[in-house]
Amino acid sequence: MANKLYIRKGEPTVVLPAEETKKGFYYLSNLDQNIALPVRTVYCYKSASRGNEDAAQVIKESLSKILVHYYPMAGRLKISSEGKLIVDCTEEGVVFVEAEASCVIEDLGDMKKPDLETLTKLVYDIPGATNILEIPPLLIQVTKFKCGGFVLGVNVNHCMNDGLSAMQFVNSWGETARGIDLKIPPFLDRTILKARNSPKIEFPHNEFTEIEDVSDTSKLYEEEMLYRSFCFDPDKLELLKKKATEDGVLKKCSTFEALSAFVWRSRTEALSMHPDQQTKLLFAVDGRSKFVPPIPKGFFGNAIVLSNAMCNACELLKKPLSFTVGLISKAIDMVTDSYMRSAIDYFEVKRTRPSLTATLLITTWTGLSFHTTDFGWGKPQSFGPATLPEKEVILFLSHSEERKSITVLLGLPASAMKKFEALMEI
């Protein structure tokens, strides 16, 4: 399939906000600082009643209008005098590329098993950029296919938004394209998440703890990386939850806890970690309702905090699944207003990034309604990531309308992937 897809890209242009917007520096909070990575996604559209002739035009014009509301997206990333990321609202605009594909949209195959090598071609990247300051916060590519369908490729820096506010942005953009007023105007003031005047670190923040790689896993990662996806249907998910509670230690267990525990263990085993290897699980918890007072509706930015669980590989693999689920459950409960403010203050004082040695970072997209984004061609036929941001990241995705199944997408060194695939046979 990857060989079939030839894409001719036009010259990049710049889309400016339709009206003059606020100039100057735009504050990014400490929760934005740690995840300044590109997130690349694709939305595939094909309508029985409407071809793709004006797709690029419609998307471009509506982008110009939505940028008036979301003006920081048209700025450029800079480093502030404090040494932190900040947006310089210069109205330099969003980089926009039109492209044409040599095939029909169906040739992209099943998005439940995304072929990242192919999908990457549908998202624009700045050639030769050596760091994120050389890349505008938002890059857009519209690729027309021979069948009348098109793909919208979005490349956004995670420091601009988390999943919920990214979803709010693209859905508002779609509303604008259809001539509808915004359902939710963005709340842009991120200073509500500023560090406290005298920072207070009240909790241990193991998400930043540097672990020694006693397993020499970095050597494994010199092998070729393979990307695979695994589908867990409702029956499989139910079976995992049953396994997690069968020894009577836990009364209940959520789907997220059971699946996270299972993949954490399986990946640790597949990477042949040394029994004494400390291993860490990181996952994002949405803080919107947990902050006191709660974050305002329409908040644009990152309101997620990384929670963590840690133990050594031997414990993880020898103890029952209920043990791992228990660790994850505690990590979820740990996230309170004071924990999140402590995390914000921790960064203020220490300025470190979360360490990813011997770590698994799970990102959950199952609750995000990207599948509703409508630019006038109906809902996308399919939607998904075009890359994984880091080799330690596993994505949980849901594809179908009823969204009961979860697809687990990850990359591993070839030899480890072989073991992981065998462990997925439950």
Residue pairs with C-beta under 8 A, 6 or more apart in sequence:
1 107
1 108
1 109
1 115
1 118
2 115
2 117
2 118
4 102
4 103
4 107
5 101
5 102
5 103
5 107
5 108
5 118
5 121
6 101
6 102
6 103
7 99
7 100
7 101
7 102
7 121
7 122
7 143
8 99
8 100
8 102
9 97
9 98
9 99
9 124
9 141
10 97
10 98
10 99
11 97
12 95
12 96
12 97
12 124
13 95
13 96
13 97
14 92
14 93
14 94
14 95
14 96
15 60
15 63
15 64
15 67
15 74
15 93
15 94
15 95
15 96
15 140
16 64
16 67
16 74
16 91
16 93
17 64
17 67
17 68
17 71
17 74
17 91
17 93
18 64
18 65
18 67
18 68
19 68
20 91
21 67
21 68
21 71
21 74
21 89
21 91
22 71
22 89
23 89
23 90
23 91
24 88
24 89
25 78
25 80
25 86
25 87
25 88
25 89
26 72
26 75
26 86
26 87
26 88
26 89
26 188
27 86
27 190
27 191
27 194
28 84
28 85
28 86
28 87
28 159
28 190
28 301
29 190
29 191
29 193
29 194
29 301
29 302
29 344
30 84
30 193
30 195
30 343
30 344
30 347
30 348
31 193
31 287
31 301
31 302
31 303
31 304
31 305
31 343
31 344
32 85
32 159
32 160
32 190
32 301
32 302
33 84
33 85
33 159
33 347
34 306
34 347
34 353
34 354
35 158
35 159
35 302
36 77
36 85
36 132
36 157
36 158
36 159
37 132
37 157
37 158
37 389
37 390
38 125
38 132
38 135
38 155
38 156
38 157
38 158
38 387
38 389
39 155
39 156
39 157
39 158
39 166
39 385
39 389
40 119
40 120
40 123
40 153
40 154
40 155
40 385
40 386
40 387
41 123
41 153
41 154
41 370
41 383
41 384
41 385
41 386
42 119
42 122
42 123
42 151
42 152
42 153
42 154
42 383
42 384
42 385
42 386
43 151
43 152
43 154
43 170
43 370
43 373
43 380
43 383
44 105
44 108
44 111
44 149
44 150
44 151
44 380
44 381
44 382
44 383
45 52
45 55
45 149
45 150
45 151
45 152
45 375
45 377
45 378
45 380
45 381
46 105
46 145
46 147
46 148
46 149
46 150
46 377
46 381
47 148
47 149
47 377
47 378
50 376
50 377
51 148
52 144
52 145
52 148
52 149
52 150
55 142
55 144
55 150
55 375
55 377
56 98
56 142
56 144
56 150
58 177
58 375
58 376
59 140
59 142
59 152
59 177
59 375
60 96
60 142
61 177
62 173
62 174
62 176
62 177
62 375
63 94
63 96
63 140
63 173
65 176
66 169
66 172
66 173
66 176
67 73
67 74
67 93
67 94
69 172
69 182
69 185
69 186
70 169
70 172
70 186
70 188
70 300
71 89
71 91
72 87
72 89
72 137
72 160
72 188
72 300
73 94
73 137
73 138
73 156
73 160
73 169
74 89
74 90
74 91
74 92
74 93
74 94
74 138
75 87
75 88
75 89
75 90
75 91
75 92
75 137
76 87
76 88
76 90
76 92
76 133
76 136
76 137
77 85
77 86
77 87
77 88
77 132
77 133
77 135
77 137
77 157
77 159
78 85
78 86
78 87
78 88
78 133
79 85
79 86
79 133
80 86
83 351
85 159
87 137
87 160
92 136
93 136
94 136
94 138
94 139
94 140
95 124
95 126
95 136
95 138
95 139
95 140
96 139
96 140
96 141
96 142
97 124
97 139
97 140
97 141
97 142
98 141
98 142
98 144
99 122
99 141
99 142
99 143
99 144
100 143
100 144
101 143
101 144
101 145
101 146
101 151
102 146
103 145
103 146
104 145
104 146
104 147
104 149
105 145
105 147
105 149
105 150
105 151
105 381
106 147
108 115
108 118
108 119
108 151
108 382
109 115
109 118
111 382
111 383
111 384
111 399
112 229
112 231
112 399
112 407
113 229
114 227
114 229
114 384
114 385
114 386
114 409
116 227
116 385
116 386
116 387
116 388
119 384
119 385
119 386
119 387
120 386
120 387
122 141
122 143
122 151
122 153
122 386
123 139
123 141
123 153
123 154
123 155
123 386
123 387
124 139
124 140
124 141
124 153
124 155
125 135
125 139
125 155
126 134
126 135
126 136
126 139
129 135
132 157
135 157
137 156
137 157
137 159
137 160
138 154
138 155
138 156
138 157
138 160
139 154
139 155
139 156
140 152
140 153
140 154
140 155
141 151
141 152
141 153
141 155
142 150
142 151
142 152
142 153
143 150
143 151
143 153
144 150
145 151
149 381
150 377
152 375
153 386
154 170
156 166
158 302
158 389
159 302
160 166
160 301
161 168
161 169
161 300
161 301
161 302
162 284
162 286
162 301
162 302
162 303
162 304
163 304
163 363
163 365
163 368
164 286
164 288
164 303
164 368
165 186
165 299
165 300
165 301
165 302
165 303
166 368
167 368
167 369
167 370
167 373
168 184
168 186
168 298
168 300
169 186
169 300
170 370
170 373
171 183
171 369
171 372
171 373
172 182
172 183
172 184
172 186
173 373
173 375
174 373
174 374
174 375
175 181
175 182
175 183
176 182
177 375
177 376
178 374
178 375
178 376
184 297
184 298
185 298
186 298
186 299
186 300
187 296
187 297
187 298
187 299
187 300
188 300
188 301
190 300
190 301
192 295
192 296
193 301
193 303
193 344
194 344
195 344
195 345
195 347
195 348
196 341
196 344
196 345
199 345
199 346
199 348
199 349
200 341
200 342
200 345
201 342
201 345
201 346
201 349
202 338
202 339
202 342
203 334
203 338
203 339
203 342
203 343
205 342
205 343
205 346
206 280
206 308
206 310
207 280
207 282
207 306
207 307
207 308
207 343
207 354
207 355
208 346
208 350
208 352
208 353
208 354
208 355
209 280
209 310
209 355
210 355
210 357
211 277
211 278
211 279
211 280
211 355
211 357
211 358
211 359
212 278
212 357
213 277
213 357
213 358
214 274
214 276
214 277
215 271
215 272
215 273
215 274
215 277
215 313
215 358
217 271
217 273
217 357
217 358
220 271
220 272
220 413
220 415
220 416
221 391
221 413
222 413
223 413
223 414
223 415
224 413
224 414
225 391
225 411
225 412
225 413
225 414
226 411
226 412
226 413
226 414
226 417
227 388
227 409
227 410
227 411
228 409
228 410
228 411
228 412
228 417
228 420
228 421
229 397
229 407
229 408
229 409
229 410
230 407
230 408
230 424
231 405
231 406
231 407
231 408
232 240
232 259
232 405
232 406
232 407
232 408
233 404
233 405
234 404
234 405
236 426
237 255
237 258
237 259
237 405
237 406
239 426
240 255
240 258
240 259
240 262
240 321
240 426
241 253
241 254
241 255
241 258
243 258
243 321
244 250
244 253
244 257
244 258
244 261
244 321
244 322
244 325
245 251
245 252
245 253
245 322
246 322
247 320
247 322
249 320
249 322
249 323
249 326
250 322
250 325
250 326
250 329
253 322
253 325
253 329
255 406
256 328
256 364
256 396
257 325
257 328
257 329
257 332
258 321
258 325
259 396
259 406
259 408
260 281
260 283
260 328
260 362
261 321
261 324
261 325
261 327
261 328
262 321
262 426
263 360
263 362
263 394
263 408
263 410
264 279
264 281
264 316
264 324
264 360
264 362
265 316
265 317
265 321
265 324
266 420
266 423
266 424
267 360
267 394
267 410
267 412
267 416
267 420
268 279
268 313
268 316
268 317
268 360
269 317
269 419
269 423
270 412
270 416
270 417
270 419
270 420
270 423
271 412
271 413
271 416
272 416
272 419
273 279
273 313
273 358
274 313
275 312
275 313
275 314
276 312
276 313
276 314
277 312
277 313
277 358
278 310
278 311
278 312
278 313
278 358
279 310
279 311
279 312
279 313
279 316
279 358
279 359
279 360
280 308
280 309
280 310
280 355
280 358
280 359
280 360
281 308
281 309
281 310
281 327
281 328
281 331
281 359
281 360
281 362
282 306
282 307
282 308
282 354
282 356
282 359
282 360
282 361
282 362
283 306
283 307
283 308
283 328
283 331
283 361
283 362
283 363
283 364
284 304
284 305
284 306
284 307
284 363
284 364
285 304
285 305
285 306
285 307
285 332
285 335
286 303
286 304
287 295
287 303
287 304
287 305
287 335
287 340
288 294
288 295
288 299
288 303
289 295
290 335
290 336
290 337
290 340
291 303
291 337
291 340
292 337
295 303
305 335
305 339
305 340
305 343
306 343
306 354
306 361
307 331
307 332
307 334
307 335
308 331
309 324
309 327
309 328
309 330
309 331
310 327
311 327
315 323
316 323
316 324
354 361
356 390
356 392
359 392
360 392
360 394
361 390
361 392
361 393
361 394
362 393
362 394
362 395
362 396
363 393
363 394
363 395
363 396
364 395
364 396
365 385
365 395
365 396
365 397
365 398
366 396
366 397
366 398
366 403
366 406
370 380
370 383
371 379
371 380
371 383
371 401
372 379
373 379
373 380
373 383
382 399
384 397
384 399
385 395
385 397
385 409
388 395
388 409
388 410
388 411
391 411
393 410
394 408
394 409
394 410
395 408
395 409
395 410
396 406
396 407
396 408
397 406
397 407
397 408
397 409
398 404
398 405
398 406
398 407
399 405
399 407
410 420
411 417
412 420
